[in-house]
Amino acid sequence: MRAASPVIAQAADLARQFHDILVGRNAAGLDPWLTQALGSAIGSFARGIRRDIDAFRAALTLPWSTGPVEGKINKLKLIKRSMYGRAGIDLLRARIMA
C-alpha cells in the first residue's frame, strides 16, 4: 500500500504520530507535527487543531479532564431522548435522580 499511495502512507504515519502525541501527552511534539501535517493530506485537520491550539496544549499538559462528567451527560441525553414528548420536567427529574 505504501508504494501504491505515498499520500495515504504519509497521512497514516501522521495519524499514528498524532495518536502518540495524545497518548504520551507530549505537548513538545505538537508543533513539529503541525508543521508536517499542514502540508499533507490531513492539512484541514491540522488547521482545525491550530485554530484551537491553546485547548490542545492544555489537554496535553493539565491534569484535569471532563471525562468523569461525560458519562453523566450521555446518560442525561439518553433519558431525555427516550422521553421526548411524553412528560414534563418533573418526570425527567425523577428519572435522573433514580
C-alpha positions, 0 to 999 in steps of 0.5 A: 500500500505504501508504494501504491499511495505515498499520500495515504502512507504519509497521512497514516504515519501522521495519524499514528504520530498524532495518536502518540502525541495524545497518548504520551501527552507530549505537548513538545511534539505538537508543533513539529507535527503541525508543521508536517501535517499542514502540508499533507493530506490531513492539512484541514485537520491540522488547521482545525487543531491550530485554530484551537491550539491553546485547548490542545496544549492544555489537554496535553499538559493539565491534569484535569479532564471532563471525562468523569462528567461525560458519562453523566451527560450521555446518560442525561441525553439518553433519558431525555431522548427516550422521553421526548414528548411524553412528560414534563420536567418533573418526570425527567427529574425523577428519572435522573435522580433514580 
